[in-house]
Amino acid sequence: MSFSLTQQEKLRVQAAAILGYHLDPVSKKDMAMIIVISAVYGIDLLAVIFMLWNRRYPPLKSKSPVLMAAAYISCVCWFIGDLQINGHVHLAGTALTNCKGIGVWVRVLLGVCTVSSLIALRSYGLYRVFKQNLPYRGLGLYLPFLAYSGCTLIYGIVAQVLSPSVTVEYISYLDICYCPKPFRGALYGYIWATWLLVALINWKIRNIKSSFNESREMAFCCLVVFVILTFNTVLQFTNPQYPFNQVQRIVSTSLDHLGTNLVWWAIVGSPLFSCLFRRKKYLVYWKSKLRKDGFQNEYEVASDTQHSSQNMTFNSRSVMDDDFFFFADTGGKEGGPEFLPNGEPRPKSAGRVADGKSTHKRQSTQSARTLTHLRRLNENNRPRIQTSQSGNNLGDPFNIPPASPATAVGTPTNDPFSYRFSNNFYPLPSYQPPLPGSRTGVLPPVRLNESQTVRPPVESSGSITPLTPDRAYVA
C-alpha cells in the first residue's frame, strides 16, 4: 500500500476537483498516524495478555478481565473501520471496497456499538450490585445486553438488505466510501441513545462511597465519550466531506482512539500497573480500603484480619499469595463474569449509607462469621499426629502413660476456640490468630475432658525437669 503521490492518486484529486471538492491525497502523514495508533494498540495487546494471565488477582478480577479484553477487540475493529471510512488508505483492489462489510459490520456493529454495549454492561452491573443489591451475574444482568445486541443485529441486517445508495456505497472514481445523511443520522442517534442510557445508570450510582472509584471512573468514561460523540456528530453533519481534508480526518480518527484508550485504561490501568510493580503491597492496600468502606460482601472479602476470611483457604504458600484470598470463579464454566461470585442477594453494604450504626452492625455480623469459620479451622484443618500404641518409647513427647483423673488440670472456659481432643489424636501447638477486637494473639486456654490429664515429663538421669506451660502435654 503506497502513501506517495501516484498517478492513480493524481486522477483521484482531479476527479474531486471536477465535482467542486478539494481532496488532500493520502500521504505519509496518514501513514504516521496509522503507525502511532497501531503501536498504541500493540501496547494495549500486551496489557490485555498480562491482564488475562493474572485474571485471578483480586483487584484485576473485580474489573471483569474478559469483558475488558472483548472491549479491546471492539476498539481494534473500530480502528480498522476508521481507516476505510475516513479515507486514510487506498481502497481500490483491496477488501476495503466492501463498504457495508467493513464500514457497517466491522466499524459500527462490532466496533462502536459493541464497545458501547460492553461499557454499558459494566455500568449496569455496578448499578445492580450497589443499588439493587443483586449479584453481578445471571440472566437479569445479561438480558439488557442481549436485547441491545438483538437490536444491533437487526440494524445490521436492515442495512445489509437496503440499497447501497441508501446506506453506504463505494465511489470508485473518488476511491472512498460515502454514507448518506439519513443513514448517518440513524447511526449517531443509536449511539447517542446508548451512551445517554449509560449516563443515566451512572447518575443513579453517583452517591456510592466506592473504594475504587467505580462511579467516578464511569463518569470519566461518559465525559470522554460525549466529547468524542459531540465532535464527530458536528463534523459529520456540518462537513460530510471531511475525509477529503487531511487534517480533519486525522484529527477525527486520532480523537476516536485517544478516547477509547482513555476509557479502557481508566478502568483497568490502576490495578494493572499495581499488579505489575507492587503486587502484594497493593493487594493488602486494596483489601484494607475495601473493609474500611464496608464493601466486603460486594467483593467477597472478609471484614477482619487476613487470617480470618470466609473466602480464605490455607495452603503451604505464603499468606500473601494470590490464591490465599480467592474468589469463586464464575467467569468460566458457569458463564458469569468474575466480579461477584456469590449468587445469593446480600444485605446492603455499610458503604452505601452514612450511618455509623449500620457499619457497626455489618462488622458485628462479619465477626460472628469469622468466629464460626475459625472454629471449623481448629476442628478440621489443623495437622494431627497419631500417638504410638506401644507405650515403650519414653523419648517420644506424645507417648505419655495415662494418669489418674485426679491429676488432671484444666481451665473451664466458654472460649469457642477450645481444642477438642480425642484419645489418639493431638493437635500440634501453633499460633492462633487474635479474636476480632483483641489486642494480642495468645494461645486460648485448653478445655480438658474428665478422661484427660496433664502429667509432668518422666524422670531421667536422676533429675526432674520442671513442669512449664510450654512443656505440658495432654494425655
N, C-alpha and C positions, 0 to 999 in steps of 0.2 A: 504494500500500500504506500503510494507516494504522497509526500507532503510538499513537493516542489510544484512550481507553476508549469504544468504540462500543457500540450496543445489541447487536450480534451478540457482542461480546466479553463483555458482561454475562451473556448467555444461556449462554455457554461456561463462565463462572465458576460459575453456578448449577447447571449440569449436573454439573460436577465435585463440587460440594458435596453433591448428591444421592447420588453414589457414595461419599462419605466422604473426598474429597480436597480439599486446599486448593490452588487454582490461582492463581498470580500472572499477571495479564493481560500481554499483550505491551505494552510501554511504550517510552518514549523512551530508557530505559537500554539496552534491546536495540538500538535504533537507533544509539546512540552506539558500542556495541561493534562493530556492523557497519561503521560509518564508519571507525573506527580500524583494524580489521583490513583493510578494503578499501584504505585508504591505505597500509598497510604492504605489501600485495601490489602496489599500484601502483608503489611504490618498487622492489620486487623486479623488476617487469617492466622498468623502466628498466635495472636492473643486468643482467638477462638479455640485453636488446638490446645493451648495451655489451659484455658478455662474448662474445656471438656475433660481434659486429663485430670484436673483437680476438682471435678464437679461435686465430689463428696465433702470438700472443705466447707464447713457450715456457712461462713459469710458469703461464699460464692453460690452455694446451693440455694440460699434464700433469694437469689436473683434469677432463678429459673434458667440455668445454662442452656438447656436445649432450646427453649423459646428464643433466647438471645442469639444462639447460633443460627436459627431459622431467620431471624431478623437480619443478620449479616448477609445471608444468601439473597434475601429480597433486595437489600441495598445494592448488591452487585448486579442483579437483574435490572434494577433501576438505572444504574450507570451504563450498562450495555444499551438500553433503550435510548438514553440521552445522547449517546454518540450518534445514533441514527437520526432521531427526530430533530436534534439541534444542529445537524449538518457539520459535525467535526471530521468526518471521514467521507471518502468517496464510496458511493453505494453501488454504482454500476458494476455488474459482473460478480457480485457477491450475494450472499443470502440476505443481506441487509435491505435489498429491494423489496422484500416481503414486509410491507409496512404494517399490515394487520398482525402478522405473526410476532414481529419484534416490537412494533410500536404499541399495539394494544395488549397482547397477551403477556409479553415479557416485561415491557416497561410499566404499563398501567396495572394490569391484574396481578402478576407475580411480583412486581416491584412496589409501586406506590401504594396500591390497595392492601397488599399482603403485609407490608411493614406497618402500615397504619393499623390494620386489624390486630396484629401481634402486640403492638403497644397498647391498643385499646383493651385487649385481653388481659394484659398485666394490670392496667388501671382498674378494670372491673374486678379482677381478683383481689386487689387491695381493698376495694370497696366491700366485697363480700366478707373479707377477713375482719376488717376493722370497724365496719358499720353494721353489717348484717349478722356478724358472729357466726359465719358459716365457713367450712373448710375450703381450702384452695384446691379443690378437685371435684370431680363428679359431673354429672350431666348438667346441673344447674350452672356450673362455671362455663362449660363449653357450648351451651345452647345458643347464647347470643353470638358467639364466634361462628358457629355453624350456620346460623341464619344469615349473618353478614357474608360469609363465604358463598352461600347459595345465591344471594343477590348479586354478588360479584360475578359468579359463574353465568348467571342469566344475562348480565350486562355484556359479558364477553361473547356469548352465543348470539345475542341480538346484533352486536357489532359485526360478527363474522358473516351473518346471513345478509346483512344490508349491503347495498351497493357501495363500492369504494368511494364514489363521489360524495356519498352522504357521511361516511365515517373518516377514513384516511386512505389516501391514494398516492402512488408513486408517479412523479412527474419526471419523465426521462430526460427531457432537454435541460432541466434545471438540476437533475440528479438529487432530488430531495423528496421527502415525504411531506404531504400537505394535509392538514386537518381542518375541515370547515368549522366556522364559528359555532353553529348549534351543537355539534358533537363535543367541541371543547367546553362549551357551557355545561353540558350534561356531565362531562367528566369532572370538571372542577367543582360542580355542585355536589357530586357524590363524595369527593374527598373532603370538602368543607363540612358536610354533614357528619362524616366520620369523626373529624377532629373536634367539632363542636360537642359531640357526644362524649368524647374523651375528656374535654374540658369540664363538662357538666359533672361527670363522675368524679373528677379530681377536685372540683369545688366541694363536693359532699364530704370528702375526707380531709379538708384543709385544716381542721382543728385538731387532728390527731397529733399527739405528742410522740412522734416516732423517733426512735434512737438513730435510725439510719436513713432519714430524710426521704422516705418513700413519697410522701405527699409533695415535698419540695422538689425532688428530682423530677416527678411527673409534671409539676407546674413549669419547671425549666424546659422540659421536653415540649410542652404545649406552646410555650413562648417562642421557642426556636422554630417549630413547625409553622406557627401562624405568621412569623416573619417571612419564611420561605413561600408559603402559600399566597400571602399578600403580594409579594414581589412578582411571583410568576403569574398570578391572576391579572395583575395590572399590565404586565408585559404582553401576555397572550392576547388581551383584548384591545390594547392601545396600539400595539405594533406586532401584528401576527407574522410579519416577515422578518422577525428578529434573527432567525438563523442566517440571514444574508449578511448581518452585521457581526464582524468577528468579535468585537468587544462584548456585545450584548450576549452572544451565545456562550462565550467563555465564562462571563460573569454568572449567567443563569445556571450552567452546569456546575460550576465551582461552588456556588451558593447551595445548590441542592445537596451536594455530597459533603460539604462542610457541615451542613445541618444534620445529615444522617449520622455522621461520625460524632458530632457533639451529643446527640441523643443517645447513641449506643454507649459511648464512654461515660456519659453522666450516670448511667445505670450501673455498669459493671466495673468502671475504672478503679474506684477506691478499693474494693475487695480484691480485685485482680492484682494490683500493684502490691497490696499488703500481703497477699499470698506468696508473691514472688520474693519480696525483700524482707518481710518481718512476719513470717507465717505464724509462729507460736505466740509471739508477743501480741499480735493483732487479735488472735483468737481469744486470748484472755481479756483483752480490752473489749472485744465485741460482746462476749458473754456478760461481763460485769455491767456494761452500759445497758444491755438488754434487760438484766434483772433490775437495774436501777429504775428504768422507765416502766417496768411491770409488764413486759411483753413475752413472758416465759411461755405461756400457752400458745401464742401465735407462732412462735418459732420453735416450740418444743424444746425449751431449755429449762433446766431446774432453777429454782429461785434461791438456792443456798449455795454452799461451798461446792467446789469442783469434785469433792468426794461423795456428794450426796445427791446425785441426779437420777430422776426416774428414767431418764433416757441414756443412762451410762452403763457401760459394760466393762468388767475388769478382765484384763489380759496381761501378758508378760511384757507389754510395751510400756514406754514412759507414759505418765499420766497426762502429758500434753500431746500425745499422739493424736492424729486426726480421727482415728477410729474410736478414741476414748469417749468422745462426745458424738454419738451417732444419731442420725435421723433415719427413720424408716424410709426406704427407697420406694417411693410411689411413682417415680418417673420412668420406670422400666416396664415390667410385665403388666402391671395393673393399669398403666396408661395415664396416670396422673402426673402433674409436674412435681418437682422435688421440693416445693416450698412449704407445704403444710401436710405432714403425713397423717395427722390424726383425722380420721374420717368422721368423728362424732362432734356435734356442736359443743363448744366450750363456753364457760361463763365469760362475761365481758372482762376485758383486761383492766387492771388498775390504771394503766397508762391512758385509758380513754376518758377518765374522769379526774377532776382535780381534787376531789375529796380525799383527805388523808386516811379516813376510816376505811375506805374501800381498799386502799393499798395495804393497810394492816390486815384486813380480812383475807386478802389474797395471800399475803405472806404466811398467815396462820394456817391456811389450807395447805400451802406448799410444805410447811414444816411438818404437818401431820403425815403427809405423803412421804416425806423424807424419813421420818421415824419408821414407818412401815417398811420402806424399802431397805433400810439398814438392818432392821431386824431379820429380814429374809436373807440378807448377805451373811449375817452371823450364823444363821441356821444351815444355810445350804452351800455358800460359796467359799468357806474357809477351808484350807488344806487340812487334812486329818491324817494321823498316824496310828496304825493298829499296834496294840501292845503285844508283847510276847506272852504266850500262854504257859511257858515252861516255868517261869519264876526263878530261874537259876542264875541269870546274868545280872549280877549286882552292879555292874558298871553302867547299865542302861538306866538313865534317869526316869524313863517311863515305865520300867518294870519294878513297881513298888508293891511289896507284900501288903495284903489287906490289914486293916487295923480295926480296932473296936470303934463302934459308933460314938463311944464316949469321948474319943479324942478328936472328933470332927469339930472344925472351927468354921464358922460361916458368918456372913453379914446379911441379915434379911434386908431385902430391898425390893422395891417395885420398879426398878430400872428396866426399861424394855430391851436393853442390850445385854442382859444377863446371858451367860453361856448356858447351853443345855448339853449336859454330858450324858453319854451312855456308859455302859460297863466296860466297853472295849475300845472306844474311840475318844481321843482327846484333842482339842484344837491346839495348834501351835500358838505360842504367845506372839502377838503382833499389835501394832499401833492401831488404836481406834480413833476415827475422826471425831472432832468435838461435836457435841449436840448443838443444834441451832440456838444461838444466844449465849452459849457458854464461853468462858474466857480462854480456857486452855484445853488441850486434848489430853485426857488421862484415861488410863485403863479403868473400865467400870468395875464395881465390886462384883465378886463372884457369888452366885447363889448355889448352895450345896443341898443336895437331897439327903435324906436320912441315911442312905447307904453309902454316902461319900464322906471321906475323911481326909485330913491333912496330916502327914507324918513327917518328922524330920528325916534328913538323909541318914542312911545307915552308917554305923560306926566303922571306921577303917583306921589302921595304924595306931590304935590306942588313943585317938582324939576324936572329939565330936565336933563336926562343923556346925557353927551357929545357924539357927533357922532364921532366914531373912525372907522378906516378901518375894524377892525375885527368885528364891530357891525353894519355894514351897510348891509342891505338886499335888494334884488332886488324884486320889485313888478311886 
